[in-house]
Amino acid sequence: MLNSIGMNRLIVYGREECHLCQEMIASLQALQKQIHFEFQMIDIDNDPELVRLFNDRVPVLVSAAPAHEEICHYHLDVAALDAYFAKIR
């Protein structure tokens, strides 16, 4: 089991009306049936700094802790997510 300091929490930086963001969220929700993790979606358009950081690369999947490590962007890269989970176990 993953440790209890939030390592199994992920963040999707995206936009509300973004079809790639919706696809990544749907893929993550499907994967949650097999692997225990939580994620939240943050709309970058509510924060100018997030727009500056992620504007042309949304959706961006990052770890919530400790250092907001980027896992993948545009599409869910299951291999990259598996590698991240293997690294934190």
GULOVO-259149 format. One record per atom (N, C-alpha, C): atom name; z, x, y. Coordinates in pm, 1 decimal. Each point is the difference from the previous one (the first is absolute). Example, Ala and Ser with C-alpha at 12.3 -4.5 7.8 and 13.67 -1.06 7.14 Angstrom:
BEGIN
<a->N	zz->780.0	xx->1319.0	yy->-569.0>
<a->CA	zz->0.0	xx->-89.0	yy->119.0>
<a->C	zz->0.0	xx->90.0	yy->120.0>
<a->N	zz->-72.0	xx->-35.0	yy->105.0>
<a->CA	zz->6.0	xx->82.0	yy->119.0>
<a->C	zz->73.0	xx->-77.0	yy->109.0>
END
This chain:
BEGIN
<a->N	zz->0.0	xx->84.0	yy->-118.6>
<a->CA	zz->0.0	xx->-84.0	yy->118.6>
<a->C	zz->0.0	xx->88.2	yy->124.6>
<a->N	zz->-66.0	xx->-46.1	yy->103.1>
<a->CA	zz->-5.7	xx->74.8	yy->124.3>
<a->C	zz->136.8	xx->2.1	yy->65.7>
<a->N	zz->23.6	xx->102.9	yy->79.8>
<a->CA	zz->131.8	xx->10.5	yy->62.6>
<a->C	zz->20.4	xx->-110.0	yy->103.3>
<a->N	zz->121.8	xx->-9.2	yy->49.9>
<a->CA	zz->36.3	xx->-115.2	yy->81.8>
<a->C	zz->-11.4	xx->23.8	yy->150.1>
<a->N	zz->-58.5	xx->109.7	yy->44.7>
<a->CA	zz->-6.5	xx->24.7	yy->144.2>
<a->C	zz->-132.3	xx->-44.0	yy->61.2>
<a->N	zz->-70.5	xx->-90.2	yy->-66.3>
<a->CA	zz->-120.1	xx->-55.8	yy->59.1>
<a->C	zz->-127.9	xx->69.1	yy->-39.6>
<a->N	zz->4.8	xx->87.0	yy->-97.3>
<a->CA	zz->-120.1	xx->71.6	yy->-39.9>
<a->C	zz->-103.2	xx->-93.2	yy->-64.5>
<a->N	zz->44.0	xx->-115.2	yy->-49.9>
<a->CA	zz->-93.3	xx->-93.2	yy->-61.9>
<a->C	zz->-48.5	xx->-104.1	yy->100.9>
<a->N	zz->18.0	xx->29.8	yy->128.0>
<a->CA	zz->-48.2	xx->-88.2	yy->105.7>
<a->C	zz->-122.2	xx->63.3	yy->65.8>
<a->N	zz->-97.8	xx->-83.3	yy->26.6>
<a->CA	zz->-124.9	xx->45.6	yy->59.3>
<a->C	zz->-28.5	xx->-79.9	yy->126.3>
<a->N	zz->-84.7	xx->55.5	yy->84.2>
<a->CA	zz->-43.8	xx->-67.3	yy->122.3>
<a->C	zz->-152.2	xx->-0.5	yy->2.0>
<a->N	zz->-56.3	xx->-115.0	yy->32.9>
<a->CA	zz->-143.9	xx->-10.7	yy->24.1>
<a->C	zz->-18.0	xx->-19.1	yy->149.7>
<a->N	zz->-60.3	xx->98.7	yy->65.2>
<a->CA	zz->-37.1	xx->-14.7	yy->140.3>
<a->C	zz->-138.5	xx->-61.3	yy->3.5>
<a->N	zz->-12.9	xx->-113.6	yy->68.2>
<a->CA	zz->-128.9	xx->-68.2	yy->2.0>
<a->C	zz->-11.1	xx->-95.9	yy->116.2>
<a->N	zz->-92.4	xx->-92.3	yy->-16.5>
<a->CA	zz->-25.2	xx->-103.0	yy->100.9>
<a->C	zz->-3.4	xx->-135.4	yy->-68.6>
<a->N	zz->37.2	xx->-100.8	yy->75.5>
<a->CA	zz->7.6	xx->-135.3	yy->-54.6>
<a->C	zz->-135.7	xx->-49.5	yy->-50.0>
<a->N	zz->-104.8	xx->21.1	yy->73.3>
<a->CA	zz->-132.4	xx->-53.1	yy->-35.3>
<a->C	zz->-90.3	xx->105.6	yy->-65.0>
<a->N	zz->56.6	xx->86.7	yy->-79.9>
<a->CA	zz->-73.4	xx->110.0	yy->-61.7>
<a->C	zz->-20.4	xx->-29.2	yy->-148.7>
<a->N	zz->-125.3	xx->-12.9	yy->-43.4>
<a->CA	zz->-24.3	xx->-32.5	yy->-140.6>
<a->C	zz->42.3	xx->113.2	yy->-93.7>
<a->N	zz->-14.9	xx->125.0	yy->42.3>
<a->CA	zz->46.4	xx->110.9	yy->-84.2>
<a->C	zz->152.2	xx->-2.9	yy->-13.9>
<a->N	zz->69.2	xx->-37.6	yy->107.3>
<a->CA	zz->146.1	xx->-11.3	yy->-5.2>
<a->C	zz->40.7	xx->-109.8	yy->-97.3>
<a->N	zz->-68.3	xx->-113.1	yy->6.6>
<a->CA	zz->30.2	xx->-111.2	yy->-90.5>
<a->C	zz->-26.5	xx->39.1	yy->-145.1>
<a->N	zz->-106.2	xx->77.2	yy->-23.1>
<a->CA	zz->-30.0	xx->46.5	yy->-135.8>
<a->C	zz->107.8	xx->94.8	yy->-51.6>
<a->N	zz->46.3	xx->92.6	yy->85.6>
<a->CA	zz->103.5	xx->92.7	yy->-42.7>
<a->C	zz->130.0	xx->-75.2	yy->-31.0>
<a->N	zz->34.8	xx->-95.8	yy->82.7>
<a->CA	zz->121.7	xx->-78.5	yy->-22.8>
<a->C	zz->-10.6	xx->-76.9	yy->-131.1>
<a->N	zz->-114.1	xx->-61.1	yy->-26.6>
<a->CA	zz->-18.9	xx->-73.2	yy->-125.4>
<a->C	zz->9.8	xx->94.6	yy->-119.9>
<a->N	zz->-55.5	xx->119.8	yy->12.3>
<a->CA	zz->7.3	xx->98.5	yy->-108.3>
<a->C	zz->143.7	xx->44.9	yy->-23.4>
<a->N	zz->74.5	xx->20.8	yy->108.2>
<a->CA	zz->140.2	xx->39.4	yy->-13.8>
<a->C	zz->81.9	xx->-112.1	yy->-63.6>
<a->N	zz->-25.7	xx->-123.4	yy->40.6>
<a->CA	zz->72.9	xx->-113.3	yy->-57.6>
<a->C	zz->-28.4	xx->-12.3	yy->-149.6>
<a->N	zz->-124.1	xx->23.0	yy->-41.7>
<a->CA	zz->-33.8	xx->-4.4	yy->-142.1>
<a->C	zz->70.8	xx->112.3	yy->-75.1>
<a->N	zz->6.3	xx->116.6	yy->60.8>
<a->CA	zz->64.4	xx->115.4	yy->-63.4>
<a->C	zz->151.2	xx->-18.9	yy->-12.6>
<a->N	zz->58.6	xx->-78.8	yy->89.8>
<a->CA	zz->143.8	xx->-25.8	yy->-6.2>
<a->C	zz->39.8	xx->-72.1	yy->-128.5>
<a->N	zz->-93.9	xx->-62.2	yy->-69.0>
<a->CA	zz->29.1	xx->-66.4	yy->-127.4>
<a->C	zz->23.4	xx->102.2	yy->-111.2>
<a->N	zz->-43.8	xx->124.2	yy->22.7>
<a->CA	zz->12.9	xx->105.8	yy->-99.4>
<a->C	zz->102.3	xx->106.6	yy->39.5>
<a->N	zz->13.2	xx->26.4	yy->129.3>
<a->CA	zz->85.7	xx->107.4	yy->50.5>
<a->C	zz->93.0	xx->-58.1	yy->106.0>
<a->N	zz->128.4	xx->37.1	yy->-5.6>
<a->CA	zz->93.9	xx->-49.2	yy->100.5>
<a->C	zz->-9.5	xx->85.4	yy->126.5>
<a->N	zz->-42.8	xx->-62.3	yy->108.4>
<a->CA	zz->1.4	xx->61.9	yy->132.4>
<a->C	zz->-9.2	xx->-111.8	yy->103.0>
<a->N	zz->34.9	xx->32.2	yy->121.2>
<a->CA	zz->-9.2	xx->-93.9	yy->110.8>
<a->C	zz->-91.8	xx->59.0	yy->105.6>
<a->N	zz->-64.0	xx->-87.9	yy->75.1>
<a->CA	zz->-79.4	xx->49.0	yy->112.9>
<a->C	zz->7.1	xx->-100.5	yy->112.9>
<a->N	zz->-26.2	xx->50.4	yy->119.0>
<a->CA	zz->-10.2	xx->-86.9	yy->115.8>
<a->C	zz->-127.9	xx->35.0	yy->74.3>
<a->N	zz->-56.1	xx->-100.2	yy->64.3>
<a->CA	zz->-120.0	xx->17.9	yy->81.2>
<a->C	zz->43.8	xx->6.4	yy->145.5>
<a->N	zz->-47.1	xx->101.9	yy->71.1>
<a->CA	zz->27.3	xx->12.7	yy->142.6>
<a->C	zz->-133.1	xx->-7.6	yy->73.8>
<a->N	zz->-10.8	xx->-96.6	yy->90.6>
<a->CA	zz->-120.9	xx->-19.0	yy->80.4>
<a->C	zz->-0.8	xx->105.6	yy->110.8>
<a->N	zz->-95.6	xx->90.5	yy->-6.8>
<a->CA	zz->-4.0	xx->110.1	yy->97.3>
<a->C	zz->-32.0	xx->-48.2	yy->140.3>
<a->N	zz->-63.9	xx->-116.4	yy->12.2>
<a->CA	zz->-39.6	xx->-47.9	yy->132.5>
<a->C	zz->119.3	xx->-39.3	yy->86.3>
<a->N	zz->119.1	xx->-3.4	yy->-57.3>
<a->CA	zz->120.6	xx->-30.5	yy->77.2>
<a->C	zz->64.5	xx->124.7	yy->59.7>
<a->N	zz->-59.3	xx->117.7	yy->-24.6>
<a->CA	zz->61.3	xx->126.0	yy->45.3>
<a->C	zz->-110.7	xx->99.1	yy->35.9>
<a->N	zz->-14.7	xx->33.4	yy->128.1>
<a->CA	zz->-106.1	xx->91.9	yy->42.8>
<a->C	zz->3.0	xx->135.0	yy->-72.3>
<a->N	zz->118.0	xx->49.0	yy->-33.1>
<a->CA	zz->10.4	xx->128.2	yy->-70.4>
<a->C	zz->-57.4	xx->-12.0	yy->-141.1>
<a->N	zz->25.1	xx->-111.9	yy->-67.5>
<a->CA	zz->-56.7	xx->-20.5	yy->-134.1>
<a->C	zz->-151.2	xx->-15.5	yy->6.8>
<a->N	zz->-49.8	xx->-65.8	yy->103.4>
<a->CA	zz->-145.1	xx->-9.7	yy->19.4>
<a->C	zz->-58.1	xx->139.5	yy->15.5>
<a->N	zz->64.9	xx->83.0	yy->79.4>
<a->CA	zz->-47.9	xx->137.5	yy->20.7>
<a->C	zz->-2.8	xx->76.6	yy->-132.5>
<a->N	zz->103.1	xx->-17.9	yy->-80.9>
<a->CA	zz->9.8	xx->74.8	yy->-125.2>
<a->C	zz->-94.5	xx->-49.5	yy->-109.2>
<a->N	zz->-18.8	xx->-132.1	yy->-10.3>
<a->CA	zz->-66.0	xx->-56.1	yy->-117.5>
<a->C	zz->-124.9	xx->-83.2	yy->29.5>
<a->N	zz->-41.0	xx->-13.2	yy->121.4>
<a->CA	zz->-102.6	xx->-95.1	yy->42.5>
<a->C	zz->-120.2	xx->-11.0	yy->-93.6>
<a->N	zz->-67.6	xx->109.6	yy->-25.6>
<a->CA	zz->-124.7	xx->-4.1	yy->-77.3>
<a->C	zz->20.7	xx->19.1	yy->-149.2>
<a->N	zz->125.2	xx->10.9	yy->-45.7>
<a->CA	zz->24.6	xx->30.3	yy->-141.6>
<a->C	zz->72.2	xx->-111.4	yy->-74.6>
<a->N	zz->25.5	xx->-113.0	yy->63.9>
<a->CA	zz->75.7	xx->-106.5	yy->-66.3>
<a->C	zz->-79.0	xx->-60.5	yy->-114.9>
<a->N	zz->68.9	xx->-43.9	yy->-102.6>
<a->CA	zz->143.9	xx->10.0	yy->-19.2>
<a->C	zz->40.3	xx->140.2	yy->-46.0>
<a->N	zz->122.1	xx->38.4	yy->37.2>
<a->CA	zz->56.5	xx->128.2	yy->-41.0>
<a->C	zz->129.4	xx->-29.6	yy->-75.4>
<a->N	zz->8.6	xx->49.0	yy->-123.6>
<a->CA	zz->119.1	xx->-18.1	yy->-82.1>
<a->C	zz->83.2	xx->127.0	yy->7.8>
<a->N	zz->127.1	xx->-15.5	yy->39.7>
<a->CA	zz->90.2	xx->114.8	yy->12.7>
<a->C	zz->132.5	xx->-31.5	yy->-68.2>
<a->N	zz->71.9	xx->105.7	yy->-33.4>
<a->CA	zz->135.3	xx->-18.0	yy->-52.2>
<a->C	zz->90.8	xx->-39.1	yy->116.0>
<a->N	zz->98.4	xx->-83.3	yy->-29.1>
<a->CA	zz->93.5	xx->-41.6	yy->104.8>
<a->C	zz->104.7	xx->107.7	yy->25.9>
<a->N	zz->26.8	xx->82.7	yy->-99.3>
<a->CA	zz->103.0	xx->104.3	yy->14.2>
<a->C	zz->-39.9	xx->119.2	yy->-84.8>
<a->N	zz->39.2	xx->116.5	yy->30.5>
<a->CA	zz->69.7	xx->33.3	yy->124.1>
<a->C	zz->-94.8	xx->37.4	yy->113.1>
<a->N	zz->-121.4	xx->42.0	yy->-29.4>
<a->CA	zz->-83.3	xx->59.2	yy->105.6>
<a->C	zz->-129.3	xx->-77.1	yy->26.1>
<a->N	zz->-7.5	xx->-123.1	yy->-41.6>
<a->CA	zz->-120.3	xx->-80.6	yy->21.8>
<a->C	zz->-126.2	xx->73.6	yy->-46.5>
<a->N	zz->5.3	xx->46.6	yy->-123.4>
<a->CA	zz->-111.3	xx->73.2	yy->-59.7>
<a->C	zz->-117.1	xx->-94.6	yy->-24.0>
<a->N	zz->-118.7	xx->37.0	yy->48.2>
<a->CA	zz->-117.5	xx->-83.4	yy->-24.4>
<a->C	zz->-39.7	xx->10.8	yy->-146.6>
<a->N	zz->-21.5	xx->-115.6	yy->-60.8>
<a->CA	zz->-40.6	xx->-6.6	yy->-140.4>
<a->C	zz->-150.5	xx->-21.6	yy->-8.8>
<a->N	zz->-51.5	xx->-93.8	yy->78.3>
<a->CA	zz->-144.5	xx->-24.6	yy->1.9>
<a->C	zz->-34.1	xx->-86.4	yy->120.8>
<a->N	zz->-129.0	xx->-14.4	yy->25.9>
<a->CA	zz->-44.9	xx->-91.1	yy->105.3>
<a->C	zz->-133.5	xx->-62.3	yy->-40.5>
<a->N	zz->-37.7	xx->-105.2	yy->71.2>
<a->CA	zz->-118.0	xx->-84.4	yy->-24.3>
<a->C	zz->14.7	xx->-86.9	yy->-124.2>
<a->N	zz->22.0	xx->61.1	yy->-115.8>
<a->CA	zz->12.5	xx->-73.8	yy->-126.6>
<a->C	zz->119.3	xx->54.4	yy->-76.2>
<a->N	zz->59.1	xx->-84.6	yy->-84.3>
<a->CA	zz->111.4	xx->46.6	yy->-81.1>
<a->C	zz->-51.3	xx->100.3	yy->-102.0>
<a->N	zz->52.5	xx->120.5	yy->6.4>
<a->CA	zz->-30.5	xx->105.4	yy->-96.0>
<a->C	zz->114.5	xx->1.4	yy->-101.1>
<a->N	zz->-20.9	xx->-67.9	yy->-113.2>
<a->CA	zz->105.2	xx->-15.2	yy->-99.7>
<a->C	zz->44.2	xx->135.6	yy->-54.1>
<a->N	zz->-93.2	xx->92.5	yy->-17.4>
<a->CA	zz->35.3	xx->133.4	yy->-49.2>
<a->C	zz->91.8	xx->71.6	yy->100.0>
<a->N	zz->-28.9	xx->-11.4	yy->128.4>
<a->CA	zz->84.5	xx->63.0	yy->102.0>
<a->C	zz->137.8	xx->-66.4	yy->4.2>
<a->N	zz->4.4	xx->-132.2	yy->-16.4>
<a->CA	zz->127.8	xx->-69.7	yy->-2.7>
<a->C	zz->80.9	xx->38.8	yy->-123.1>
<a->N	zz->-66.7	xx->9.1	yy->-116.0>
<a->CA	zz->67.4	xx->45.7	yy->-122.5>
<a->C	zz->55.7	xx->141.2	yy->17.9>
<a->N	zz->-77.0	xx->88.0	yy->63.0>
<a->CA	zz->44.7	xx->136.9	yy->23.1>
<a->C	zz->120.7	xx->1.3	yy->94.1>
<a->N	zz->0.5	xx->-85.3	yy->100.6>
<a->CA	zz->114.7	xx->-8.0	yy->89.6>
<a->C	zz->123.3	xx->-46.2	yy->-75.2>
<a->N	zz->-12.3	xx->-107.0	yy->-79.0>
<a->CA	zz->113.9	xx->-49.3	yy->-76.7>
<a->C	zz->49.3	xx->102.8	yy->-100.2>
<a->N	zz->-90.6	xx->72.6	yy->-63.8>
<a->CA	zz->40.4	xx->103.7	yy->-97.1>
<a->C	zz->77.4	xx->111.6	yy->70.6>
<a->N	zz->-40.1	xx->32.7	yy->120.7>
<a->CA	zz->63.7	xx->106.9	yy->76.5>
<a->C	zz->142.4	xx->-36.0	yy->40.6>
<a->N	zz->26.2	xx->-128.4	yy->26.9>
<a->CA	zz->132.2	xx->-37.8	yy->51.5>
<a->C	zz->96.8	xx->-42.9	yy->-110.1>
<a->N	zz->-44.5	xx->-4.8	yy->-122.6>
<a->CA	zz->90.4	xx->-42.0	yy->-109.0>
<a->C	zz->90.8	xx->110.7	yy->-40.7>
END
